[in-house]
Amino acid sequence: MSSRDRLAFALDYPTLVEAKRGAALVCESVGVLKVGLELFIREGPAAVKLGEELGCDVFLDLKLHDIPKTVDRAVASATAVGARFLTVHAGGGPAMLAAARERVDREGAKLTLLAVTVLTSLDNADLTAVGVGDPPGPQARRLAELAVASGIGGLVCSTAEVAALRQVVGPDAVLVTPGIRLGGGNTDDQKRTGTPAGAITAGSSMLVVGRPIRDAEDPAAAARAIAQEIARAT
Ligand code: C5P
């Protein structure tokens, strides 16, 4: 994988016009465009088409978490619009995860499912508040094992857990790490953060970066610097 393919830019913009402008600035260094809730709810499949226009894969980050049949049918829709990656919450349980996996197989689609373990915005206290007694590390491992047992090897996790989860999924699975920060600065609402080099050396396949690129004075230069850091750490 090239360093470009290992960098996903979160298109966290309210409109297609702004997303396209933001993506065009960075697509020289970024191989994957992540379309999340903010953009997809307003713009729908047109946002996914941006990938084709700009020569990037599209990561549809809708974090599906519903009853198995609903997720099964949503996965079919995601394959129809041309997403290359799609997120589901591992916490949706074994039947939901298996339904998603089976639907991808039935469609014969080139779609990689990624099971979200523990959101990078959550810490110990947040997990306690929702009734999870374990800290993020063991909880992420439990959810990773569940995802793998349900046929989903791709995972989303924080840089703190990626080395341990790599042991669970093996060398070929796609491990995606959001919560990337360049060190020392503002972490926004993220609580379990890591640097680009730290994520790569710990075993991440792909880094998701949003605000550190989107809100940079020079987004193209910020994306280029992160891609260079990925290349150096590889
Ligand atoms: O701006 P920032 O780099 O924090 O953006 C991170 C992106 O990754 C956001 O679009 C967020 O929805 C997504 N994400 C995350 N944590 C996860 C899964 C996805 O932050 N566990």
Residues whose N, C-alpha, C, O or C-beta is under 5 A from the ligand:
A	BS01	C5P	A10 D12 G36 V118 L119 T120 V156 P178 G179 I180 Q190 V208 V209 G210 R211 P212
